[in-house]
């Protein structure tokens, strides 16, 4: 029986670091503020990948 070696897929991992200032999480790319850390991370991932803002994400930003 022949074993097939599985290749490890290398993912382009980018550290998503959001700033916590004044009680809000801030996307370091577009500087929008969020009360939820997960939304700020989603925003930053989108900003880094597409160099734009996603309206479904930015509607959760603090005004």
PDB file as gemmi writes it, atoms N, CA and C in Angstrom:
CRYST1    1.000    1.000    1.000  90.00  90.00  90.00 P 1                      
ATOM      1  N   UNK A   1       0.855  -1.177   0.000  1.00  0.00           N  
ATOM      2  CA  UNK A   1       0.000   0.000   0.000  1.00  0.00           C  
ATOM      3  C   UNK A   1       0.896   1.234   0.000  1.00  0.00           C  
ATOM      4  N   UNK A   2       0.621   2.131  -0.868  1.00  0.00           N  
ATOM      5  CA  UNK A   2       1.448   3.329  -1.015  1.00  0.00           C  
ATOM      6  C   UNK A   2       0.830   4.485  -0.250  1.00  0.00           C  
ATOM      7  N   UNK A   3       1.641   5.168   0.504  1.00  0.00           N  
ATOM      8  CA  UNK A   3       1.163   6.334   1.263  1.00  0.00           C  
ATOM      9  C   UNK A   3       1.386   7.601   0.458  1.00  0.00           C  
ATOM     10  N   UNK A   4       0.403   8.423   0.498  1.00  0.00           N  
ATOM     11  CA  UNK A   4       0.493   9.704  -0.201  1.00  0.00           C  
ATOM     12  C   UNK A   4       0.789  10.783   0.829  1.00  0.00           C  
ATOM     13  N   UNK A   5       1.845  11.522   0.579  1.00  0.00           N  
ATOM     14  CA  UNK A   5       2.202  12.604   1.491  1.00  0.00           C  
ATOM     15  C   UNK A   5       1.311  13.810   1.216  1.00  0.00           C  
ATOM     16  N   UNK A   6       0.792  14.336   2.268  1.00  0.00           N  
ATOM     17  CA  UNK A   6      -0.031  15.532   2.128  1.00  0.00           C  
ATOM     18  C   UNK A   6       0.863  16.760   2.219  1.00  0.00           C  
ATOM     19  N   UNK A   7       0.654  17.654   1.300  1.00  0.00           N  
ATOM     20  CA  UNK A   7       1.415  18.898   1.334  1.00  0.00           C  
ATOM     21  C   UNK A   7       0.752  19.851   2.310  1.00  0.00           C  
ATOM     22  N   UNK A   8       1.561  20.514   3.063  1.00  0.00           N  
ATOM     23  CA  UNK A   8       1.036  21.527   3.971  1.00  0.00           C  
ATOM     24  C   UNK A   8       0.761  22.785   3.179  1.00  0.00           C  
ATOM     25  N   UNK A   9      -0.451  23.267   3.336  1.00  0.00           N  
ATOM     26  CA  UNK A   9      -0.792  24.517   2.659  1.00  0.00           C  
ATOM     27  C   UNK A   9      -0.327  25.682   3.516  1.00  0.00           C  
ATOM     28  N   UNK A  10       0.388  26.546   2.895  1.00  0.00           N  
ATOM     29  CA  UNK A  10       0.824  27.749   3.600  1.00  0.00           C  
ATOM     30  C   UNK A  10      -0.188  28.841   3.341  1.00  0.00           C  
ATOM     31  N   UNK A  11      -0.699  29.363   4.399  1.00  0.00           N  
ATOM     32  CA  UNK A  11      -1.657  30.450   4.284  1.00  0.00           C  
ATOM     33  C   UNK A  11      -0.938  31.771   4.491  1.00  0.00           C  
ATOM     34  N   UNK A  12      -1.400  32.758   3.814  1.00  0.00           N  
ATOM     35  CA  UNK A  12      -0.850  34.093   4.015  1.00  0.00           C  
ATOM     36  C   UNK A  12      -1.462  34.656   5.287  1.00  0.00           C  
ATOM     37  N   UNK A  13      -0.767  34.468   6.368  1.00  0.00           N  
ATOM     38  CA  UNK A  13      -1.272  34.925   7.646  1.00  0.00           C  
ATOM     39  C   UNK A  13      -0.795  36.342   7.907  1.00  0.00           C  
ATOM     40  N   UNK A  14      -1.736  37.184   8.195  1.00  0.00           N  
ATOM     41  CA  UNK A  14      -1.431  38.574   8.511  1.00  0.00           C  
ATOM     42  C   UNK A  14      -1.968  38.836   9.904  1.00  0.00           C  
ATOM     43  N   UNK A  15      -1.143  39.384  10.742  1.00  0.00           N  
ATOM     44  CA  UNK A  15      -1.582  39.678  12.101  1.00  0.00           C  
ATOM     45  C   UNK A  15      -2.575  40.833  12.075  1.00  0.00           C  
ATOM     46  N   UNK A  16      -3.745  40.578  12.602  1.00  0.00           N  
ATOM     47  CA  UNK A  16      -4.778  41.605  12.682  1.00  0.00           C  
ATOM     48  C   UNK A  16      -4.713  42.181  14.091  1.00  0.00           C  
ATOM     49  N   UNK A  17      -4.227  43.389  14.176  1.00  0.00           N  
ATOM     50  CA  UNK A  17      -4.078  44.046  15.467  1.00  0.00           C  
ATOM     51  C   UNK A  17      -4.910  45.308  15.453  1.00  0.00           C  
ATOM     52  N   UNK A  18      -5.862  45.372  16.352  1.00  0.00           N  
ATOM     53  CA  UNK A  18      -6.687  46.565  16.464  1.00  0.00           C  
ATOM     54  C   UNK A  18      -6.307  47.289  17.749  1.00  0.00           C  
ATOM     55  N   UNK A  19      -6.387  48.587  17.707  1.00  0.00           N  
ATOM     56  CA  UNK A  19      -6.042  49.404  18.875  1.00  0.00           C  
ATOM     57  C   UNK A  19      -7.262  49.566  19.771  1.00  0.00           C  
ATOM     58  N   UNK A  20      -7.023  49.627  21.079  1.00  0.00           N  
ATOM     59  CA  UNK A  20      -8.096  49.859  22.041  1.00  0.00           C  
ATOM     60  C   UNK A  20      -7.821  51.214  22.680  1.00  0.00           C  
ATOM     61  N   UNK A  21      -8.605  52.217  22.275  1.00  0.00           N  
ATOM     62  CA  UNK A  21      -8.383  53.576  22.754  1.00  0.00           C  
ATOM     63  C   UNK A  21      -9.713  54.165  23.199  1.00  0.00           C  
ATOM     64  N   UNK A  22      -9.755  54.686  24.390  1.00  0.00           N  
ATOM     65  CA  UNK A  22     -10.951  55.364  24.881  1.00  0.00           C  
ATOM     66  C   UNK A  22     -12.176  54.474  24.963  1.00  0.00           C  
ATOM     67  N   UNK A  23     -11.993  53.182  25.201  1.00  0.00           N  
ATOM     68  CA  UNK A  23     -13.115  52.267  25.310  1.00  0.00           C  
ATOM     69  C   UNK A  23     -13.618  51.732  23.987  1.00  0.00           C  
ATOM     70  N   UNK A  24     -12.924  52.041  22.894  1.00  0.00           N  
ATOM     71  CA  UNK A  24     -13.327  51.570  21.570  1.00  0.00           C  
ATOM     72  C   UNK A  24     -12.168  50.851  20.895  1.00  0.00           C  
ATOM     73  N   UNK A  25     -12.499  49.898  20.044  1.00  0.00           N  
ATOM     74  CA  UNK A  25     -11.508  49.228  19.216  1.00  0.00           C  
ATOM     75  C   UNK A  25     -11.450  49.963  17.889  1.00  0.00           C  
ATOM     76  N   UNK A  26     -10.237  50.234  17.418  1.00  0.00           N  
ATOM     77  CA  UNK A  26     -10.048  51.040  16.211  1.00  0.00           C  
ATOM     78  C   UNK A  26      -9.359  50.215  15.136  1.00  0.00           C  
ATOM     79  N   UNK A  27      -9.950  50.224  13.945  1.00  0.00           N  
ATOM     80  CA  UNK A  27      -9.308  49.603  12.787  1.00  0.00           C  
ATOM     81  C   UNK A  27      -8.090  50.454  12.442  1.00  0.00           C  
ATOM     82  N   UNK A  28      -6.913  49.844  12.422  1.00  0.00           N  
ATOM     83  CA  UNK A  28      -5.694  50.606  12.182  1.00  0.00           C  
ATOM     84  C   UNK A  28      -5.565  51.083  10.737  1.00  0.00           C  
ATOM     85  N   UNK A  29      -6.360  50.525   9.834  1.00  0.00           N  
ATOM     86  CA  UNK A  29      -6.261  50.924   8.434  1.00  0.00           C  
ATOM     87  C   UNK A  29      -7.143  52.131   8.115  1.00  0.00           C  
ATOM     88  N   UNK A  30      -8.437  52.052   8.451  1.00  0.00           N  
ATOM     89  CA  UNK A  30      -9.354  53.141   8.094  1.00  0.00           C  
ATOM     90  C   UNK A  30      -9.736  54.028   9.286  1.00  0.00           C  
ATOM     91  N   UNK A  31      -9.319  53.645  10.478  1.00  0.00           N  
ATOM     92  CA  UNK A  31      -9.522  54.435  11.710  1.00  0.00           C  
ATOM     93  C   UNK A  31     -10.978  54.511  12.176  1.00  0.00           C  
ATOM     94  N   UNK A  32     -11.842  53.592  11.723  1.00  0.00           N  
ATOM     95  CA  UNK A  32     -13.204  53.550  12.245  1.00  0.00           C  
ATOM     96  C   UNK A  32     -13.187  52.907  13.627  1.00  0.00           C  
ATOM     97  N   UNK A  33     -14.112  53.350  14.491  1.00  0.00           N  
ATOM     98  CA  UNK A  33     -14.168  52.862  15.876  1.00  0.00           C  
ATOM     99  C   UNK A  33     -15.332  51.888  16.047  1.00  0.00           C  
ATOM    100  N   UNK A  34     -15.082  50.825  16.825  1.00  0.00           N  
ATOM    101  CA  UNK A  34     -16.090  49.804  17.091  1.00  0.00           C  
ATOM    102  C   UNK A  34     -16.116  49.493  18.581  1.00  0.00           C  
ATOM    103  N   UNK A  35     -17.293  49.132  19.090  1.00  0.00           N  
ATOM    104  CA  UNK A  35     -17.389  48.721  20.490  1.00  0.00           C  
ATOM    105  C   UNK A  35     -17.049  47.243  20.637  1.00  0.00           C  
ATOM    106  N   UNK A  36     -17.100  46.480  19.540  1.00  0.00           N  
ATOM    107  CA  UNK A  36     -16.842  45.046  19.539  1.00  0.00           C  
ATOM    108  C   UNK A  36     -15.507  44.758  18.854  1.00  0.00           C  
ATOM    109  N   UNK A  37     -14.664  43.985  19.508  1.00  0.00           N  
ATOM    110  CA  UNK A  37     -13.345  43.677  18.960  1.00  0.00           C  
ATOM    111  C   UNK A  37     -13.448  42.863  17.674  1.00  0.00           C  
ATOM    112  N   UNK A  38     -14.392  41.923  17.606  1.00  0.00           N  
ATOM    113  CA  UNK A  38     -14.529  41.082  16.416  1.00  0.00           C  
ATOM    114  C   UNK A  38     -14.891  41.898  15.184  1.00  0.00           C  
ATOM    115  N   UNK A  39     -15.746  42.901  15.352  1.00  0.00           N  
ATOM    116  CA  UNK A  39     -16.115  43.738  14.207  1.00  0.00           C  
ATOM    117  C   UNK A  39     -14.923  44.570  13.746  1.00  0.00           C  
ATOM    118  N   UNK A  40     -14.134  45.060  14.675  1.00  0.00           N  
ATOM    119  CA  UNK A  40     -12.943  45.831  14.308  1.00  0.00           C  
ATOM    120  C   UNK A  40     -11.949  44.949  13.555  1.00  0.00           C  
ATOM    121  N   UNK A  41     -11.826  43.686  13.957  1.00  0.00           N  
ATOM    122  CA  UNK A  41     -10.932  42.772  13.253  1.00  0.00           C  
ATOM    123  C   UNK A  41     -11.458  42.450  11.859  1.00  0.00           C  
ATOM    124  N   UNK A  42     -12.778  42.270  11.725  1.00  0.00           N  
ATOM    125  CA  UNK A  42     -13.364  42.040  10.407  1.00  0.00           C  
ATOM    126  C   UNK A  42     -13.107  43.229   9.493  1.00  0.00           C  
ATOM    127  N   UNK A  43     -13.266  44.426  10.054  1.00  0.00           N  
ATOM    128  CA  UNK A  43     -13.043  45.647   9.283  1.00  0.00           C  
ATOM    129  C   UNK A  43     -11.600  45.711   8.798  1.00  0.00           C  
ATOM    130  N   UNK A  44     -10.674  45.433   9.685  1.00  0.00           N  
ATOM    131  CA  UNK A  44      -9.272  45.520   9.300  1.00  0.00           C  
ATOM    132  C   UNK A  44      -8.907  44.458   8.264  1.00  0.00           C  
ATOM    133  N   UNK A  45      -9.439  43.249   8.405  1.00  0.00           N  
ATOM    134  CA  UNK A  45      -9.191  42.207   7.404  1.00  0.00           C  
ATOM    135  C   UNK A  45      -9.693  42.647   6.030  1.00  0.00           C  
ATOM    136  N   UNK A  46     -10.897  43.223   6.016  1.00  0.00           N  
ATOM    137  CA  UNK A  46     -11.471  43.680   4.745  1.00  0.00           C  
ATOM    138  C   UNK A  46     -10.621  44.809   4.160  1.00  0.00           C  
ATOM    139  N   UNK A  47     -10.254  45.773   4.997  1.00  0.00           N  
ATOM    140  CA  UNK A  47      -9.454  46.916   4.533  1.00  0.00           C  
ATOM    141  C   UNK A  47      -8.120  46.463   3.933  1.00  0.00           C  
ATOM    142  N   UNK A  48      -7.464  45.518   4.594  1.00  0.00           N  
ATOM    143  CA  UNK A  48      -6.175  45.041   4.100  1.00  0.00           C  
ATOM    144  C   UNK A  48      -6.318  44.239   2.810  1.00  0.00           C  
ATOM    145  N   UNK A  49      -7.400  43.495   2.680  1.00  0.00           N  
ATOM    146  CA  UNK A  49      -7.573  42.645   1.504  1.00  0.00           C  
ATOM    147  C   UNK A  49      -8.045  43.421   0.281  1.00  0.00           C  
ATOM    148  N   UNK A  50      -8.977  44.363   0.479  1.00  0.00           N  
ATOM    149  CA  UNK A  50      -9.625  45.009  -0.664  1.00  0.00           C  
ATOM    150  C   UNK A  50      -9.352  46.507  -0.790  1.00  0.00           C  
ATOM    151  N   UNK A  51      -8.676  47.102   0.159  1.00  0.00           N  
ATOM    152  CA  UNK A  51      -8.360  48.536   0.142  1.00  0.00           C  
ATOM    153  C   UNK A  51      -9.612  49.395  -0.030  1.00  0.00           C  
ATOM    154  N   UNK A  52     -10.671  48.971   0.656  1.00  0.00           N  
ATOM    155  CA  UNK A  52     -11.931  49.701   0.632  1.00  0.00           C  
ATOM    156  C   UNK A  52     -12.686  49.401   1.917  1.00  0.00           C  
ATOM    157  N   UNK A  53     -13.865  49.999   2.056  1.00  0.00           N  
ATOM    158  CA  UNK A  53     -14.700  49.735   3.227  1.00  0.00           C  
ATOM    159  C   UNK A  53     -15.925  48.935   2.801  1.00  0.00           C  
ATOM    160  N   UNK A  54     -16.371  48.044   3.660  1.00  0.00           N  
ATOM    161  CA  UNK A  54     -17.552  47.227   3.426  1.00  0.00           C  
ATOM    162  C   UNK A  54     -18.705  47.825   4.219  1.00  0.00           C  
ATOM    163  N   UNK A  55     -19.803  48.161   3.556  1.00  0.00           N  
ATOM    164  CA  UNK A  55     -20.934  48.804   4.228  1.00  0.00           C  
ATOM    165  C   UNK A  55     -21.580  47.906   5.278  1.00  0.00           C  
ATOM    166  N   UNK A  56     -21.549  46.583   5.063  1.00  0.00           N  
ATOM    167  CA  UNK A  56     -22.120  45.661   6.047  1.00  0.00           C  
ATOM    168  C   UNK A  56     -21.308  45.656   7.341  1.00  0.00           C  
ATOM    169  N   UNK A  57     -20.034  45.960   7.253  1.00  0.00           N  
ATOM    170  CA  UNK A  57     -19.176  46.028   8.444  1.00  0.00           C  
ATOM    171  C   UNK A  57     -19.222  47.431   9.039  1.00  0.00           C  
ATOM    172  N   UNK A  58     -19.121  48.462   8.214  1.00  0.00           N  
ATOM    173  CA  UNK A  58     -19.025  49.818   8.717  1.00  0.00           C  
ATOM    174  C   UNK A  58     -20.340  50.310   9.354  1.00  0.00           C  
ATOM    175  N   UNK A  59     -21.458  49.644   9.076  1.00  0.00           N  
ATOM    176  CA  UNK A  59     -22.698  50.066   9.718  1.00  0.00           C  
ATOM    177  C   UNK A  59     -22.669  49.790  11.228  1.00  0.00           C  
ATOM    178  N   UNK A  60     -21.705  48.972  11.697  1.00  0.00           N  
ATOM    179  CA  UNK A  60     -21.551  48.695  13.126  1.00  0.00           C  
ATOM    180  C   UNK A  60     -20.549  49.656  13.796  1.00  0.00           C  
ATOM    181  N   UNK A  61     -19.995  50.569  13.026  1.00  0.00           N  
ATOM    182  CA  UNK A  61     -19.022  51.517  13.580  1.00  0.00           C  
ATOM    183  C   UNK A  61     -19.712  52.529  14.473  1.00  0.00           C  
ATOM    184  N   UNK A  62     -18.971  53.035  15.445  1.00  0.00           N  
ATOM    185  CA  UNK A  62     -19.477  54.064  16.353  1.00  0.00           C  
ATOM    186  C   UNK A  62     -19.370  55.403  15.655  1.00  0.00           C  
ATOM    187  N   UNK A  63     -20.418  56.160  15.723  1.00  0.00           N  
ATOM    188  CA  UNK A  63     -20.432  57.462  15.041  1.00  0.00           C  
ATOM    189  C   UNK A  63     -19.716  58.531  15.837  1.00  0.00           C  
TER     190      UNK A  63                                                      
END                                                                             
